Amino acid sequence: MPYLGGVERYTYNLAKGLLKAGKKVIIITSLMENLSEKEVWEGMIIYRLPSFLFMKGRMPVLKWNKECKSKIKEIEQEQLDGIIINTHLYMLSYWGAYFFGGGKKAKKVILLEHGTAHMNLNSVWLNQIGKIYEHVLMIGIKKYVSDFYGVSLACNKWLEHFKVKAKGVFYNAVDLEELKEGNPYYRKKLQIGKEKILVSFVGRLIEEKGIRKLCKAFEILDKTKVCLIVAGDGELYLELKQSYPDVIWLGAVEHKKVIQLLSETDIYVLPTDYPEGFPTATLEAAMCGCCIITTCAGGTEELICDSSYGILMKENSISEIKEELEKLLKNPEKIRQMGERVQIRVKSHFTWDVTIKRVIKEFNE
């Protein structure tokens, strides 16, 4: 995977579950740097179509060159029964709807929404252009796709903004087999004493994820009581690493190390303003029994359904992050209770076994 992002993790786990259920799985995506145009990886056949990588790779657009057309012809020979288009945001999403839905090259084509708001491009004019782009794209997609789903109920609510009524939910989920024992790998490696509360952030280091606010809040906390570990890469990585030397910066780490970190974490914080669908790292933090501080972004309210399961911030300000952390630092028992309660909920309602069964049932129908 080019990134450890939510859509990438969802696609990977969905593919893995379908393979386990005896299905043939093909992933069609954009070609990022240093990756091959076609490969078989863990049983999945991956086609990567040559693309222009705008917005630092966050907005890829297909190159209609000879290599791209050749790969499309190859894909056409696969005789696919069903197509799941992940998000409406990309030109590749529209191409998938047009090629497989409009061209009747698959028996069933659905769109699975992962967002809950328009993209924030940090500019009033660009945001307006982005809104127009999304609406025009969705008008085109609706011509060729009849069934829409979300990765949370919040995503289904967002689809109504485009005058789309969702058919159901294929929840983002966790793989319980990944759960690790809380062996003190990071505490031991980084020499973090038992007296300290370990706070972590996992995700792409972009402004909208709130990592800068978390660092500023941490800066004014008592460092003898708490430490902050950040796992992830992104456009803010070098700047924040230089600005906040008291934070432990792991950079990009493989997923099993992310789960290891979360298994040792006491408090997981995601102060996101991003239009999340259902944040994967939040679900994984819940699986690992972390006490969670976050916002109402995406489907988080479907996981943290009241204050006994975690903390949903209203303002998502630096002062609110600091205040919530200070309250918890004074009450370790509350940290433990919240972590245990949200862990039970995620294991009961948000596992890949449940989601895969729903997906297969939909395509069988």
C-alpha positions as CSV (number, residue, x, y, z in Angstrom):
1,M,0.0,0.0,0.0
2,P,1.3,3.5,-0.8
3,Y,-0.1,4.9,2.5
4,L,-1.5,3.5,5.8
5,G,-4.7,5.5,5.2
6,G,-8.2,4.6,6.1
7,V,-9.4,3.8,2.6
8,E,-6.3,1.7,2.0
9,R,-6.7,-0.3,5.2
10,Y,-10.4,-0.8,4.4
11,T,-9.7,-2.0,0.9
12,Y,-7.0,-4.4,2.2
13,N,-9.1,-5.9,4.9
14,L,-12.1,-6.2,2.7
15,A,-10.0,-8.0,0.0
16,K,-8.4,-10.2,2.6
17,G,-11.8,-11.3,4.0
18,L,-13.3,-12.0,0.5
19,L,-10.2,-14.1,-0.4
20,K,-10.7,-16.0,2.9
21,A,-14.3,-16.6,1.8
22,G,-13.1,-18.2,-1.4
23,K,-13.6,-15.2,-3.8
24,K,-11.3,-14.0,-6.5
25,V,-10.3,-10.4,-5.7
26,I,-8.9,-7.7,-8.1
27,I,-7.9,-4.2,-6.9
28,I,-7.8,-1.4,-9.5
29,T,-6.1,1.7,-8.3
30,S,-3.8,4.6,-9.3
31,L,-0.1,4.0,-10.0
32,M,2.0,5.7,-7.3
33,E,5.8,6.1,-7.5
34,N,8.0,3.0,-7.0
35,L,5.2,0.5,-7.4
36,S,4.5,-1.9,-10.3
37,E,1.7,-1.6,-12.8
38,K,0.5,-5.1,-12.0
39,E,1.3,-7.6,-9.2
40,V,-0.1,-10.4,-7.2
41,W,0.2,-9.6,-3.5
42,E,-1.2,-11.8,-0.7
43,G,-3.5,-13.5,-3.3
44,M,-4.9,-10.2,-4.5
45,I,-4.4,-9.2,-8.2
46,I,-3.5,-5.4,-8.2
47,Y,-3.7,-3.3,-11.3
48,R,-2.3,0.2,-11.0
49,L,-3.3,2.6,-13.8
50,P,-0.7,5.3,-14.8
51,S,-1.9,8.6,-13.3
52,F,-1.0,12.3,-12.8
53,L,-0.4,12.8,-9.1
54,F,-1.9,16.2,-8.2
55,M,-2.0,17.7,-4.7
56,K,1.0,15.7,-3.6
57,G,-0.6,12.4,-4.7
58,R,-3.9,13.0,-2.9
59,M,-5.8,13.7,-6.2
60,P,-4.6,11.2,-8.9
61,V,-6.0,11.6,-12.4
62,L,-5.7,8.8,-15.1
63,K,-3.2,9.3,-17.9
64,W,-5.0,8.3,-21.1
65,N,-1.7,7.0,-22.6
66,K,-0.8,3.8,-24.3
67,E,0.2,2.1,-21.1
68,C,-3.1,3.0,-19.4
69,K,-5.2,1.8,-22.3
70,S,-3.3,-1.4,-22.4
71,K,-3.9,-2.1,-18.7
72,I,-7.6,-1.3,-19.2
73,K,-7.8,-3.9,-21.9
74,E,-6.1,-6.4,-19.7
75,I,-8.6,-5.7,-16.9
76,E,-11.5,-6.1,-19.3
77,Q,-10.5,-9.8,-19.8
78,E,-10.9,-10.5,-16.1
79,Q,-14.7,-11.0,-16.4
80,L,-15.7,-9.5,-13.1
81,D,-19.0,-10.2,-11.4
82,G,-19.1,-7.3,-8.9
83,I,-17.4,-4.0,-8.5
84,I,-17.1,-2.0,-5.3
85,I,-16.0,1.7,-5.9
86,N,-14.4,3.1,-2.8
87,T,-15.5,6.8,-2.4
88,H,-16.9,9.2,-5.0
89,L,-14.0,11.6,-4.8
90,Y,-11.7,10.5,-7.6
91,M,-11.8,10.5,-11.4
92,L,-11.0,6.8,-11.1
93,S,-14.3,6.4,-9.2
94,Y,-16.1,8.0,-12.1
95,W,-14.2,5.8,-14.6
96,G,-15.1,2.7,-12.6
97,A,-18.8,3.6,-12.6
98,Y,-18.7,4.4,-16.4
99,F,-16.6,1.5,-17.5
100,F,-18.2,-1.3,-15.4
101,G,-21.7,0.1,-14.9
102,G,-22.3,2.0,-18.1
103,G,-20.5,-0.6,-20.2
104,K,-22.3,-3.5,-18.4
105,K,-18.9,-5.2,-17.8
106,A,-20.0,-6.4,-14.3
107,K,-23.3,-7.8,-13.1
108,K,-23.4,-5.4,-10.0
109,V,-21.6,-2.1,-9.4
110,I,-21.9,-0.3,-6.0
111,L,-20.3,2.8,-4.6
112,L,-19.1,2.6,-1.0
113,E,-18.8,6.1,0.6
114,H,-16.0,6.9,3.0
115,G,-16.6,10.6,3.6
116,T,-18.9,12.8,5.6
117,A,-18.2,16.3,4.2
118,H,-16.7,18.1,1.3
119,M,-12.9,18.2,1.0
120,N,-11.2,21.1,2.8
121,L,-8.6,22.6,0.5
122,N,-7.7,25.4,3.0
123,S,-8.9,28.1,0.6
124,V,-12.4,29.6,0.2
125,W,-12.1,29.7,-3.6
126,L,-10.6,26.2,-3.9
127,N,-13.2,24.8,-1.5
128,Q,-16.0,26.2,-3.7
129,I,-14.4,24.7,-6.8
130,G,-14.0,21.4,-4.9
131,K,-17.7,21.4,-4.0
132,I,-18.7,21.9,-7.7
133,Y,-16.2,19.2,-8.7
134,E,-17.7,16.7,-6.2
135,H,-21.3,17.4,-7.2
136,V,-20.6,17.1,-11.0
137,L,-18.7,13.9,-10.4
138,M,-21.5,12.4,-8.3
139,I,-24.1,13.3,-11.0
140,G,-22.0,11.3,-13.5
141,I,-21.6,8.4,-11.1
142,K,-25.3,8.2,-10.3
143,K,-26.0,7.5,-14.0
144,Y,-24.2,4.2,-13.8
145,V,-24.4,3.1,-10.1
146,S,-27.8,2.2,-8.6
147,D,-26.7,0.9,-5.1
148,F,-24.9,3.1,-2.6
149,Y,-23.5,2.1,0.8
150,G,-21.5,3.8,3.5
151,V,-18.8,2.6,5.9
152,S,-20.9,4.2,8.7
153,L,-24.4,5.6,9.2
154,A,-22.7,9.1,9.1
155,C,-21.5,8.4,5.6
156,N,-25.1,7.4,4.5
157,K,-26.3,10.7,6.0
158,W,-23.7,12.5,3.9
159,L,-24.9,10.8,0.7
160,E,-28.3,12.5,1.2
161,H,-26.5,15.7,0.5
162,F,-26.1,14.4,-3.1
163,K,-29.7,13.3,-3.2
164,V,-28.7,9.7,-2.8
165,K,-30.5,7.2,-0.5
166,A,-28.0,4.6,0.8
167,K,-29.1,0.9,0.7
168,G,-27.1,0.0,3.8
169,V,-23.8,0.0,5.7
170,F,-20.7,-2.0,5.2
171,Y,-19.0,-0.9,8.5
172,N,-15.3,-0.2,8.7
173,A,-14.0,-2.8,11.1
174,V,-11.2,-4.5,12.9
175,D,-9.4,-7.8,12.6
176,L,-9.3,-9.4,16.0
177,E,-6.5,-11.7,14.9
178,E,-4.2,-8.7,14.8
179,L,-4.7,-7.9,18.5
180,K,-1.5,-8.2,20.4
181,E,-0.7,-8.7,24.0
182,G,0.4,-5.5,25.8
183,N,4.1,-6.4,25.9
184,P,6.1,-3.3,26.6
185,Y,8.1,-3.1,23.3
186,Y,7.9,0.7,22.9
187,R,8.1,1.5,26.6
188,K,11.2,-0.7,26.8
189,K,12.8,0.6,23.6
190,L,12.1,4.2,24.3
191,Q,12.7,3.9,28.1
192,I,9.3,5.1,29.1
193,G,8.7,4.4,32.8
194,K,5.5,2.8,34.2
195,E,4.7,5.9,36.1
196,K,4.0,7.8,32.8
197,I,0.7,7.7,30.9
198,L,1.4,6.8,27.2
199,V,-0.6,9.0,24.8
200,S,-0.5,8.2,21.1
201,F,-1.6,9.6,17.7
202,V,-1.7,7.4,14.6
203,G,-2.5,8.8,11.1
204,R,-1.4,10.9,8.3
205,L,0.3,14.1,9.4
206,I,-1.9,16.7,7.8
207,E,-3.4,19.9,9.3
208,E,-7.0,18.5,9.2
209,K,-6.2,15.5,11.4
210,G,-5.4,17.9,14.3
211,I,-1.9,16.8,15.0
212,R,-0.6,20.3,15.5
213,K,-3.3,21.1,18.1
214,L,-2.4,17.9,19.9
215,C,1.3,18.8,20.0
216,K,0.5,22.3,21.3
217,A,-1.7,20.9,24.0
218,F,1.0,18.3,25.0
219,E,3.6,21.1,25.2
220,I,1.9,22.6,28.2
221,L,1.3,19.3,30.1
222,D,3.5,18.0,32.9
223,K,6.0,15.8,31.1
224,T,6.8,13.9,34.2
225,K,3.3,12.3,34.0
226,V,2.8,11.8,30.3
227,C,4.5,11.1,27.0
228,L,3.2,11.5,23.5
229,I,4.2,9.1,20.6
230,V,3.2,9.9,17.0
231,A,3.2,7.2,14.3
232,G,2.7,8.4,10.8
233,D,4.1,10.5,7.9
234,G,2.8,13.4,5.9
235,E,3.4,16.9,4.8
236,L,3.8,18.3,8.4
237,Y,6.2,15.6,9.6
238,L,9.5,17.4,9.3
239,E,8.1,20.8,10.5
240,L,6.4,19.3,13.6
241,K,9.4,17.1,14.4
242,Q,11.6,20.1,14.6
243,S,9.1,22.3,16.4
244,Y,8.1,19.7,19.1
245,P,11.3,17.8,20.2
246,D,9.5,16.5,23.4
247,V,7.2,14.4,21.2
248,I,8.4,11.0,20.1
249,W,8.2,10.8,16.3
250,L,8.2,7.3,14.9
251,G,7.5,8.3,11.3
252,A,5.9,5.8,8.9
253,V,5.7,2.4,10.6
254,E,4.3,-0.9,9.3
255,H,0.9,-1.8,10.5
256,K,1.8,-4.5,13.0
257,K,4.0,-1.9,14.7
258,V,1.0,0.4,14.8
259,I,-1.1,-2.3,16.6
260,Q,1.9,-2.9,18.9
261,L,1.9,0.8,19.8
262,L,-1.8,0.9,20.4
263,S,-1.7,-2.2,22.6
264,E,0.7,-0.3,24.9
265,T,-1.2,3.0,24.7
266,D,-3.2,4.3,27.6
267,I,-4.9,7.2,25.8
268,Y,-5.4,7.5,22.1
269,V,-6.1,11.1,20.8
270,L,-7.4,12.0,17.3
271,P,-8.5,15.6,17.3
272,T,-9.6,15.4,13.6
273,D,-11.6,18.0,11.6
274,Y,-11.2,15.8,8.5
275,P,-14.4,14.5,6.8
276,E,-13.8,11.0,8.1
277,G,-16.0,8.1,7.2
278,F,-15.2,5.9,10.2
279,P,-11.6,6.4,11.3
280,T,-9.7,3.1,11.1
281,A,-7.1,4.0,13.8
282,T,-9.9,4.8,16.2
283,L,-11.5,1.4,15.7
284,E,-8.0,-0.2,16.2
285,A,-7.4,1.8,19.3
286,A,-10.7,0.6,20.7
287,M,-9.8,-3.0,19.8
288,C,-6.6,-2.5,21.8
289,G,-8.5,-1.2,24.8
290,C,-7.3,2.4,24.6
291,C,-9.2,5.2,26.3
292,I,-10.1,7.5,23.3
293,I,-10.3,11.2,23.0
294,T,-11.6,12.4,19.6
295,T,-14.3,14.3,17.8
296,C,-17.7,13.4,16.4
297,A,-16.1,13.0,12.9
298,G,-17.6,10.2,10.7
299,G,-19.0,7.2,12.5
300,T,-17.2,7.8,15.8
301,E,-20.5,8.4,17.6
302,E,-21.6,4.9,16.5
303,L,-18.6,3.5,18.4
304,I,-18.5,6.0,21.4
305,C,-22.2,6.1,21.9
306,D,-22.1,7.7,25.4
307,S,-19.5,9.2,27.7
308,S,-18.7,5.8,29.4
309,Y,-17.1,4.6,26.1
310,G,-14.8,7.6,25.5
311,I,-14.6,11.4,25.1
312,L,-16.0,13.2,22.1
313,M,-14.8,16.8,22.1
314,K,-17.2,19.6,21.2
315,E,-14.8,22.5,20.4
316,N,-11.8,20.4,19.4
317,S,-9.5,23.2,20.6
318,I,-6.0,23.1,22.1
319,S,-7.4,24.1,25.5
320,E,-10.1,21.4,25.3
321,I,-7.6,18.7,24.4
322,K,-5.4,19.8,27.3
323,E,-8.3,19.9,29.8
324,E,-9.5,16.4,28.8
325,L,-6.0,15.0,29.1
326,E,-5.4,16.6,32.5
327,K,-8.7,15.2,33.8
328,L,-7.7,11.7,32.7
329,L,-4.2,12.0,34.1
330,K,-5.8,12.5,37.5
331,N,-8.0,9.5,37.2
332,P,-6.1,6.3,35.9
333,E,-9.1,4.1,36.8
334,K,-11.3,6.0,34.4
335,I,-8.8,5.5,31.6
336,R,-8.9,1.8,32.3
337,Q,-12.7,1.6,32.5
338,M,-13.3,3.5,29.3
339,G,-10.7,1.4,27.4
340,E,-12.3,-1.9,28.6
341,R,-15.9,-0.7,27.7
342,V,-15.1,0.5,24.2
343,Q,-13.0,-2.7,23.6
344,I,-16.1,-4.8,24.3
345,R,-18.2,-2.7,22.0
346,V,-15.9,-2.9,19.0
347,K,-15.5,-6.7,19.4
348,S,-19.2,-7.1,19.4
349,H,-20.3,-4.8,16.6
350,F,-17.3,-3.8,14.3
351,T,-15.4,-6.9,13.1
352,W,-14.5,-7.8,9.6
353,D,-16.3,-11.2,9.9
354,V,-19.6,-9.3,10.2
355,T,-18.8,-6.8,7.4
356,I,-17.6,-9.5,4.9
357,K,-20.8,-11.5,5.5
358,R,-22.9,-8.4,4.7
359,V,-20.9,-7.7,1.5
360,I,-21.2,-11.3,0.2
361,K,-24.9,-11.4,1.0
362,E,-25.5,-8.2,-1.0
363,F,-23.7,-9.6,-4.1
364,N,-25.4,-13.0,-3.8
365,E,-28.7,-11.2,-3.9
